[in-house]
């Protein structure tokens, strides 16, 4: 609905000479997203990330903050399906961002919010990550 949309796209793509990635705006994002950490394809921990006032981005670097939340059955089902794919592709640790019934991102390079999940839940999930890595490493060494 932006009358300047064409001009903005032309500027963003440098007149069609570079690629950009865009996604549909989901109004539910104003209530934040859920960051779910998966380890070995299984749910490790989760948190809701809320956007800063006046922003729709909920990532921590953009001023978002973390609060406890519950996972919906649909969140668990999405993560179960993703977990199978991640295991098949040897992705051992990932962060999944969920809004409503949509997966926004699967982050495998820096799946953050471990400290926040630990702090909000009184946990030490890094111990499970280290144990998983040691176990996986031992399996690889033994053939």
mmCIF file of the C-alpha atoms, coordinates in Angstrom:
data_MODEL
# 
_entry.id   MODEL 
# 
loop_
_atom_site.group_PDB 
_atom_site.id 
_atom_site.type_symbol 
_atom_site.label_atom_id 
_atom_site.label_alt_id 
_atom_site.label_comp_id 
_atom_site.label_asym_id 
_atom_site.label_entity_id 
_atom_site.label_seq_id 
_atom_site.pdbx_PDB_ins_code 
_atom_site.Cartn_x 
_atom_site.Cartn_y 
_atom_site.Cartn_z 
_atom_site.occupancy 
_atom_site.B_iso_or_equiv 
_atom_site.pdbx_formal_charge 
_atom_site.auth_seq_id 
_atom_site.auth_comp_id 
_atom_site.auth_asym_id 
_atom_site.auth_atom_id 
_atom_site.pdbx_PDB_model_num 
ATOM 1   C CA . UNK A 1 1   ? 0.000  0.000   0.000   1.00 0.00 ? 1   UNK A CA 1 
ATOM 2   C CA . UNK A 1 2   ? 3.070  2.250   -0.057  1.00 0.00 ? 2   UNK A CA 1 
ATOM 3   C CA . UNK A 1 3   ? 2.858  4.707   -2.973  1.00 0.00 ? 3   UNK A CA 1 
ATOM 4   C CA . UNK A 1 4   ? 6.663  4.863   -2.968  1.00 0.00 ? 4   UNK A CA 1 
ATOM 5   C CA . UNK A 1 5   ? 7.044  1.079   -3.188  1.00 0.00 ? 5   UNK A CA 1 
ATOM 6   C CA . UNK A 1 6   ? 8.416  1.032   -6.742  1.00 0.00 ? 6   UNK A CA 1 
ATOM 7   C CA . UNK A 1 7   ? 10.965 3.740   -5.948  1.00 0.00 ? 7   UNK A CA 1 
ATOM 8   C CA . UNK A 1 8   ? 12.018 1.970   -2.750  1.00 0.00 ? 8   UNK A CA 1 
ATOM 9   C CA . UNK A 1 9   ? 12.490 -1.325  -4.630  1.00 0.00 ? 9   UNK A CA 1 
ATOM 10  C CA . UNK A 1 10  ? 14.503 0.396   -7.332  1.00 0.00 ? 10  UNK A CA 1 
ATOM 11  C CA . UNK A 1 11  ? 16.729 1.981   -4.690  1.00 0.00 ? 11  UNK A CA 1 
ATOM 12  C CA . UNK A 1 12  ? 17.088 -1.257  -2.678  1.00 0.00 ? 12  UNK A CA 1 
ATOM 13  C CA . UNK A 1 13  ? 18.002 -3.279  -5.772  1.00 0.00 ? 13  UNK A CA 1 
ATOM 14  C CA . UNK A 1 14  ? 20.190 -0.514  -7.228  1.00 0.00 ? 14  UNK A CA 1 
ATOM 15  C CA . UNK A 1 15  ? 18.007 -0.425  -10.316 1.00 0.00 ? 15  UNK A CA 1 
ATOM 16  C CA . UNK A 1 16  ? 17.779 -4.201  -10.496 1.00 0.00 ? 16  UNK A CA 1 
ATOM 17  C CA . UNK A 1 17  ? 21.518 -4.875  -10.222 1.00 0.00 ? 17  UNK A CA 1 
ATOM 18  C CA . UNK A 1 18  ? 21.437 -6.630  -6.842  1.00 0.00 ? 18  UNK A CA 1 
ATOM 19  C CA . UNK A 1 19  ? 19.153 -9.080  -5.115  1.00 0.00 ? 19  UNK A CA 1 
ATOM 20  C CA . UNK A 1 20  ? 17.107 -8.319  -2.025  1.00 0.00 ? 20  UNK A CA 1 
ATOM 21  C CA . UNK A 1 21  ? 15.065 -10.599 0.159   1.00 0.00 ? 21  UNK A CA 1 
ATOM 22  C CA . UNK A 1 22  ? 11.627 -9.485  1.263   1.00 0.00 ? 22  UNK A CA 1 
ATOM 23  C CA . UNK A 1 23  ? 8.791  -11.131 3.088   1.00 0.00 ? 23  UNK A CA 1 
ATOM 24  C CA . UNK A 1 24  ? 5.167  -10.365 3.693   1.00 0.00 ? 24  UNK A CA 1 
ATOM 25  C CA . UNK A 1 25  ? 4.520  -8.242  6.774   1.00 0.00 ? 25  UNK A CA 1 
ATOM 26  C CA . UNK A 1 26  ? 2.734  -10.250 9.451   1.00 0.00 ? 26  UNK A CA 1 
ATOM 27  C CA . UNK A 1 27  ? 0.642  -8.004  11.737  1.00 0.00 ? 27  UNK A CA 1 
ATOM 28  C CA . UNK A 1 28  ? 1.085  -10.560 14.558  1.00 0.00 ? 28  UNK A CA 1 
ATOM 29  C CA . UNK A 1 29  ? 4.725  -9.474  14.816  1.00 0.00 ? 29  UNK A CA 1 
ATOM 30  C CA . UNK A 1 30  ? 3.651  -6.563  17.024  1.00 0.00 ? 30  UNK A CA 1 
ATOM 31  C CA . UNK A 1 31  ? 3.166  -9.196  19.766  1.00 0.00 ? 31  UNK A CA 1 
ATOM 32  C CA . UNK A 1 32  ? 6.720  -10.433 19.141  1.00 0.00 ? 32  UNK A CA 1 
ATOM 33  C CA . UNK A 1 33  ? 8.082  -13.711 17.913  1.00 0.00 ? 33  UNK A CA 1 
ATOM 34  C CA . UNK A 1 34  ? 9.174  -16.914 19.582  1.00 0.00 ? 34  UNK A CA 1 
ATOM 35  C CA . UNK A 1 35  ? 12.808 -17.977 19.396  1.00 0.00 ? 35  UNK A CA 1 
ATOM 36  C CA . UNK A 1 36  ? 12.985 -21.752 19.780  1.00 0.00 ? 36  UNK A CA 1 
ATOM 37  C CA . UNK A 1 37  ? 16.388 -23.400 20.103  1.00 0.00 ? 37  UNK A CA 1 
ATOM 38  C CA . UNK A 1 38  ? 16.739 -26.886 18.635  1.00 0.00 ? 38  UNK A CA 1 
ATOM 39  C CA . UNK A 1 39  ? 19.554 -29.245 19.593  1.00 0.00 ? 39  UNK A CA 1 
ATOM 40  C CA . UNK A 1 40  ? 19.897 -32.462 17.636  1.00 0.00 ? 40  UNK A CA 1 
ATOM 41  C CA . UNK A 1 41  ? 16.518 -31.718 16.070  1.00 0.00 ? 41  UNK A CA 1 
ATOM 42  C CA . UNK A 1 42  ? 14.778 -31.550 19.472  1.00 0.00 ? 42  UNK A CA 1 
ATOM 43  C CA . UNK A 1 43  ? 13.443 -28.507 21.310  1.00 0.00 ? 43  UNK A CA 1 
ATOM 44  C CA . UNK A 1 44  ? 15.996 -27.276 23.834  1.00 0.00 ? 44  UNK A CA 1 
ATOM 45  C CA . UNK A 1 45  ? 14.450 -24.018 25.034  1.00 0.00 ? 45  UNK A CA 1 
ATOM 46  C CA . UNK A 1 46  ? 12.366 -21.058 23.970  1.00 0.00 ? 46  UNK A CA 1 
ATOM 47  C CA . UNK A 1 47  ? 11.464 -17.472 24.732  1.00 0.00 ? 47  UNK A CA 1 
ATOM 48  C CA . UNK A 1 48  ? 9.196  -14.747 23.347  1.00 0.00 ? 48  UNK A CA 1 
ATOM 49  C CA . UNK A 1 49  ? 11.014 -11.711 21.967  1.00 0.00 ? 49  UNK A CA 1 
ATOM 50  C CA . UNK A 1 50  ? 9.076  -8.455  22.129  1.00 0.00 ? 50  UNK A CA 1 
ATOM 51  C CA . UNK A 1 51  ? 9.884  -5.497  19.879  1.00 0.00 ? 51  UNK A CA 1 
ATOM 52  C CA . UNK A 1 52  ? 10.984 -2.144  21.281  1.00 0.00 ? 52  UNK A CA 1 
ATOM 53  C CA . UNK A 1 53  ? 8.320  0.563   21.353  1.00 0.00 ? 53  UNK A CA 1 
ATOM 54  C CA . UNK A 1 54  ? 7.741  1.966   17.881  1.00 0.00 ? 54  UNK A CA 1 
ATOM 55  C CA . UNK A 1 55  ? 9.479  -0.920  16.107  1.00 0.00 ? 55  UNK A CA 1 
ATOM 56  C CA . UNK A 1 56  ? 8.261  -4.240  14.744  1.00 0.00 ? 56  UNK A CA 1 
ATOM 57  C CA . UNK A 1 57  ? 11.621 -6.040  14.856  1.00 0.00 ? 57  UNK A CA 1 
ATOM 58  C CA . UNK A 1 58  ? 11.942 -8.196  17.944  1.00 0.00 ? 58  UNK A CA 1 
ATOM 59  C CA . UNK A 1 59  ? 15.565 -9.259  17.695  1.00 0.00 ? 59  UNK A CA 1 
ATOM 60  C CA . UNK A 1 60  ? 17.687 -8.257  20.673  1.00 0.00 ? 60  UNK A CA 1 
ATOM 61  C CA . UNK A 1 61  ? 20.139 -6.162  18.614  1.00 0.00 ? 61  UNK A CA 1 
ATOM 62  C CA . UNK A 1 62  ? 17.196 -4.030  17.461  1.00 0.00 ? 62  UNK A CA 1 
ATOM 63  C CA . UNK A 1 63  ? 16.167 -3.305  21.062  1.00 0.00 ? 63  UNK A CA 1 
ATOM 64  C CA . UNK A 1 64  ? 13.835 -6.251  21.584  1.00 0.00 ? 64  UNK A CA 1 
ATOM 65  C CA . UNK A 1 65  ? 13.497 -7.898  24.977  1.00 0.00 ? 65  UNK A CA 1 
ATOM 66  C CA . UNK A 1 66  ? 12.813 -11.456 26.076  1.00 0.00 ? 66  UNK A CA 1 
ATOM 67  C CA . UNK A 1 67  ? 9.943  -12.677 28.224  1.00 0.00 ? 67  UNK A CA 1 
ATOM 68  C CA . UNK A 1 68  ? 8.834  -16.188 29.203  1.00 0.00 ? 68  UNK A CA 1 
ATOM 69  C CA . UNK A 1 69  ? 6.139  -17.846 27.116  1.00 0.00 ? 69  UNK A CA 1 
ATOM 70  C CA . UNK A 1 70  ? 4.490  -21.170 26.427  1.00 0.00 ? 70  UNK A CA 1 
ATOM 71  C CA . UNK A 1 71  ? 4.782  -23.067 23.175  1.00 0.00 ? 71  UNK A CA 1 
ATOM 72  C CA . UNK A 1 72  ? 1.561  -23.768 21.299  1.00 0.00 ? 72  UNK A CA 1 
ATOM 73  C CA . UNK A 1 73  ? 0.916  -27.214 19.848  1.00 0.00 ? 73  UNK A CA 1 
ATOM 74  C CA . UNK A 1 74  ? 1.448  -25.652 16.408  1.00 0.00 ? 74  UNK A CA 1 
ATOM 75  C CA . UNK A 1 75  ? 4.907  -24.392 17.490  1.00 0.00 ? 75  UNK A CA 1 
ATOM 76  C CA . UNK A 1 76  ? 5.870  -27.862 18.679  1.00 0.00 ? 76  UNK A CA 1 
ATOM 77  C CA . UNK A 1 77  ? 4.609  -29.432 15.442  1.00 0.00 ? 77  UNK A CA 1 
ATOM 78  C CA . UNK A 1 78  ? 6.553  -26.932 13.302  1.00 0.00 ? 78  UNK A CA 1 
ATOM 79  C CA . UNK A 1 79  ? 9.720  -27.607 15.288  1.00 0.00 ? 79  UNK A CA 1 
ATOM 80  C CA . UNK A 1 80  ? 9.260  -31.375 15.037  1.00 0.00 ? 80  UNK A CA 1 
ATOM 81  C CA . UNK A 1 81  ? 9.052  -31.151 11.233  1.00 0.00 ? 81  UNK A CA 1 
ATOM 82  C CA . UNK A 1 82  ? 12.027 -28.801 11.077  1.00 0.00 ? 82  UNK A CA 1 
ATOM 83  C CA . UNK A 1 83  ? 13.973 -31.027 13.465  1.00 0.00 ? 83  UNK A CA 1 
ATOM 84  C CA . UNK A 1 84  ? 13.722 -33.957 11.069  1.00 0.00 ? 84  UNK A CA 1 
ATOM 85  C CA . UNK A 1 85  ? 15.049 -31.850 8.199   1.00 0.00 ? 85  UNK A CA 1 
ATOM 86  C CA . UNK A 1 86  ? 17.837 -30.372 10.342  1.00 0.00 ? 86  UNK A CA 1 
ATOM 87  C CA . UNK A 1 87  ? 18.984 -33.840 11.460  1.00 0.00 ? 87  UNK A CA 1 
ATOM 88  C CA . UNK A 1 88  ? 18.966 -35.072 7.856   1.00 0.00 ? 88  UNK A CA 1 
ATOM 89  C CA . UNK A 1 89  ? 21.216 -32.150 6.920   1.00 0.00 ? 89  UNK A CA 1 
ATOM 90  C CA . UNK A 1 90  ? 23.562 -32.479 9.928   1.00 0.00 ? 90  UNK A CA 1 
ATOM 91  C CA . UNK A 1 91  ? 22.484 -29.186 11.492  1.00 0.00 ? 91  UNK A CA 1 
ATOM 92  C CA . UNK A 1 92  ? 22.914 -29.853 15.187  1.00 0.00 ? 92  UNK A CA 1 
ATOM 93  C CA . UNK A 1 93  ? 22.054 -26.473 16.734  1.00 0.00 ? 93  UNK A CA 1 
ATOM 94  C CA . UNK A 1 94  ? 19.589 -23.927 15.349  1.00 0.00 ? 94  UNK A CA 1 
ATOM 95  C CA . UNK A 1 95  ? 17.345 -21.074 16.366  1.00 0.00 ? 95  UNK A CA 1 
ATOM 96  C CA . UNK A 1 96  ? 13.862 -20.995 14.863  1.00 0.00 ? 96  UNK A CA 1 
ATOM 97  C CA . UNK A 1 97  ? 11.855 -17.764 14.817  1.00 0.00 ? 97  UNK A CA 1 
ATOM 98  C CA . UNK A 1 98  ? 8.089  -18.293 14.798  1.00 0.00 ? 98  UNK A CA 1 
ATOM 99  C CA . UNK A 1 99  ? 5.268  -15.769 14.400  1.00 0.00 ? 99  UNK A CA 1 
ATOM 100 C CA . UNK A 1 100 ? 1.793  -17.215 14.560  1.00 0.00 ? 100 UNK A CA 1 
ATOM 101 C CA . UNK A 1 101 ? 1.939  -20.315 12.387  1.00 0.00 ? 101 UNK A CA 1 
ATOM 102 C CA . UNK A 1 102 ? 4.820  -19.011 10.266  1.00 0.00 ? 102 UNK A CA 1 
ATOM 103 C CA . UNK A 1 103 ? 8.535  -19.752 10.452  1.00 0.00 ? 103 UNK A CA 1 
ATOM 104 C CA . UNK A 1 104 ? 10.365 -16.488 9.795   1.00 0.00 ? 104 UNK A CA 1 
ATOM 105 C CA . UNK A 1 105 ? 13.908 -17.761 10.006  1.00 0.00 ? 105 UNK A CA 1 
ATOM 106 C CA . UNK A 1 106 ? 15.994 -20.792 10.827  1.00 0.00 ? 106 UNK A CA 1 
ATOM 107 C CA . UNK A 1 107 ? 19.277 -19.429 12.141  1.00 0.00 ? 107 UNK A CA 1 
ATOM 108 C CA . UNK A 1 108 ? 22.163 -21.881 12.027  1.00 0.00 ? 108 UNK A CA 1 
ATOM 109 C CA . UNK A 1 109 ? 25.062 -19.423 12.166  1.00 0.00 ? 109 UNK A CA 1 
ATOM 110 C CA . UNK A 1 110 ? 24.300 -17.686 15.469  1.00 0.00 ? 110 UNK A CA 1 
ATOM 111 C CA . UNK A 1 111 ? 21.244 -19.123 17.202  1.00 0.00 ? 111 UNK A CA 1 
ATOM 112 C CA . UNK A 1 112 ? 21.031 -16.597 20.023  1.00 0.00 ? 112 UNK A CA 1 
ATOM 113 C CA . UNK A 1 113 ? 18.967 -16.139 23.204  1.00 0.00 ? 113 UNK A CA 1 
ATOM 114 C CA . UNK A 1 114 ? 20.567 -18.977 25.167  1.00 0.00 ? 114 UNK A CA 1 
ATOM 115 C CA . UNK A 1 115 ? 21.546 -16.592 27.991  1.00 0.00 ? 115 UNK A CA 1 
ATOM 116 C CA . UNK A 1 116 ? 18.069 -15.079 28.065  1.00 0.00 ? 116 UNK A CA 1 
ATOM 117 C CA . UNK A 1 117 ? 16.357 -18.485 28.099  1.00 0.00 ? 117 UNK A CA 1 
ATOM 118 C CA . UNK A 1 118 ? 18.664 -19.591 30.908  1.00 0.00 ? 118 UNK A CA 1 
ATOM 119 C CA . UNK A 1 119 ? 18.039 -16.433 32.936  1.00 0.00 ? 119 UNK A CA 1 
ATOM 120 C CA . UNK A 1 120 ? 14.257 -16.539 32.555  1.00 0.00 ? 120 UNK A CA 1 
ATOM 121 C CA . UNK A 1 121 ? 13.989 -20.257 33.270  1.00 0.00 ? 121 UNK A CA 1 
ATOM 122 C CA . UNK A 1 122 ? 16.738 -20.672 35.856  1.00 0.00 ? 122 UNK A CA 1 
ATOM 123 C CA . UNK A 1 123 ? 18.453 -23.202 33.606  1.00 0.00 ? 123 UNK A CA 1 
ATOM 124 C CA . UNK A 1 124 ? 21.957 -23.971 32.338  1.00 0.00 ? 124 UNK A CA 1 
ATOM 125 C CA . UNK A 1 125 ? 21.177 -25.244 28.869  1.00 0.00 ? 125 UNK A CA 1 
ATOM 126 C CA . UNK A 1 126 ? 24.801 -24.851 27.787  1.00 0.00 ? 126 UNK A CA 1 
ATOM 127 C CA . UNK A 1 127 ? 25.528 -27.986 29.809  1.00 0.00 ? 127 UNK A CA 1 
ATOM 128 C CA . UNK A 1 128 ? 23.158 -29.958 27.568  1.00 0.00 ? 128 UNK A CA 1 
ATOM 129 C CA . UNK A 1 129 ? 24.785 -28.449 24.478  1.00 0.00 ? 129 UNK A CA 1 
ATOM 130 C CA . UNK A 1 130 ? 28.276 -29.429 25.634  1.00 0.00 ? 130 UNK A CA 1 
ATOM 131 C CA . UNK A 1 131 ? 27.110 -32.949 26.571  1.00 0.00 ? 131 UNK A CA 1 
ATOM 132 C CA . UNK A 1 132 ? 25.479 -33.309 23.140  1.00 0.00 ? 132 UNK A CA 1 
ATOM 133 C CA . UNK A 1 133 ? 28.655 -32.111 21.381  1.00 0.00 ? 133 UNK A CA 1 
ATOM 134 C CA . UNK A 1 134 ? 30.843 -34.481 23.404  1.00 0.00 ? 134 UNK A CA 1 
ATOM 135 C CA . UNK A 1 135 ? 28.534 -37.419 22.714  1.00 0.00 ? 135 UNK A CA 1 
ATOM 136 C CA . UNK A 1 136 ? 28.332 -36.641 19.005  1.00 0.00 ? 136 UNK A CA 1 
ATOM 137 C CA . UNK A 1 137 ? 32.100 -36.224 18.803  1.00 0.00 ? 137 UNK A CA 1 
ATOM 138 C CA . UNK A 1 138 ? 32.651 -39.580 20.546  1.00 0.00 ? 138 UNK A CA 1 
ATOM 139 C CA . UNK A 1 139 ? 30.272 -41.279 18.073  1.00 0.00 ? 139 UNK A CA 1 
ATOM 140 C CA . UNK A 1 140 ? 32.191 -39.794 15.146  1.00 0.00 ? 140 UNK A CA 1 
ATOM 141 C CA . UNK A 1 141 ? 35.552 -40.898 16.557  1.00 0.00 ? 141 UNK A CA 1 
ATOM 142 C CA . UNK A 1 142 ? 34.354 -44.449 17.160  1.00 0.00 ? 142 UNK A CA 1 
ATOM 143 C CA . UNK A 1 143 ? 33.087 -44.721 13.610  1.00 0.00 ? 143 UNK A CA 1 
# 
